[in-house]
Structure formats: structure tokens, C-alpha cells
């Protein structure tokens, strides 16, 4: 009985000298002003342990902020193994790429999957279904100049029934698309 009480006390230690009670780390994952690492505080810990060492059961979803060399992710992660936390982007989240692109929507197995909005640095926007990180299913692609394609996508390309509308509102093509190419260009020539 006393051993279990001692174990509970050991696992609920508060931070001592800004160090994690488990791994002895003194800094968090986040950076403060001027890029300096921020010391651990009670806000960055759970029962005296830094978030790297807090045990989460497998298949638990937690909210995190992840920093990569190519961008930042804010959203849900599905924990695969812990500690240390090993997980993958799964659930709702937002990814900001260093090139200026932004994605906000559903993730599954580290890729965009489900409904989402992808804003390109060029000003183009895609709203619709994603599968394995690429537009697939029904969606609407708005170009920076104001022209719009609304229809079906497969593996990131226009595939299936779709309508391309010019910036002036005139329908330039309404029909079947195959790998980003109009299936019947003669129809387009007759419309123009």
C-alpha cells in the first residue's frame, strides 16, 4: 500500500528547477521571442512531466502544435505509441507551409483526407473533398483571376463532370474532363 502511494507521489511531482520529473528536460517545444527556447512551467506540464513524457494510451487523439522544416501544423494527432509521443496527423487541423500555402480541414494518416480548404500562395483556392493528400471527389477550384472550375476531381486533377466558368461569368466548358483536359474540345469551340 505504501509503495503505491509513493509511486503516485513520484508521478505527481511538480517541476523542480524548471526540469521535467521524468526526462529532466528544461525547455519546451515552443520558442519565445527572438527564437529562444522557453523554460518549462507548470502550464507546459502534466503532473510534473513535460508533454514528451506524459503517457497517453494508444489510439488517443490529442491537440498539438508541430513544427516541421516545411511548415507548422496545429490540430489533432492520433497517438500511436507513448512515451515518447509518436503519432500522426488525424482529425481536424491546419497546416501552414513555408511557401505561403495553407490547408485547413480533415487529416487522416498524416494526409489531407475529407473536406478541406487549400489556399495557394498564388491566390488560387480549392474547396472540397481530399483523399490521400490530393483533391478527389466534388470540389470547387477558384483561380486568382476569378475564373472557377466546379466539378469532380481525382488524384489532384479534373476528372469527370465539371464546369469551367470565366471571370466574366460565361461558361467556357461544361462537360467531361479527363486528367485536366476537356474531353470534347469541339463543344468548347462552339460555345466561344
Number of C-alpha atoms within 10 A of each C-alpha: 5 7 8 9 10 11 10 12 12 14 16 14 15 19 22 13 12 16 20 28 22 16 11 14 16 18 18 18 16 15 12 11 7 6 8 10 14 15 17 23 19 14 8 18 20 18 18 25 25 26 19 18 19 18 15 17 12 14 12 13 19 15 15 14 15 15 14 9 7 10 15 15 20 17 21 23 28 21 22 16 15 15 14 13 18 13 20 17 25 22 21 20 21 21 21 18 17 13 11 12 17 19 20 20 21 24 26 19 15 16 16 29 22 20 20 22 22 22 19 17 14 11 13 17 19 21 20 21 24 28 19 16 17 16 29 22 20 19 22 21 23 19 17 14 10 14 18 21 21 20 22 23 27 19 15 17 16 26 21 19 17 21 18 21 18 16 14 8 11 12 17 18 22 19 16 18 22 15 14 14 12 21 16 14 12 9 14 15 10 9 11 9
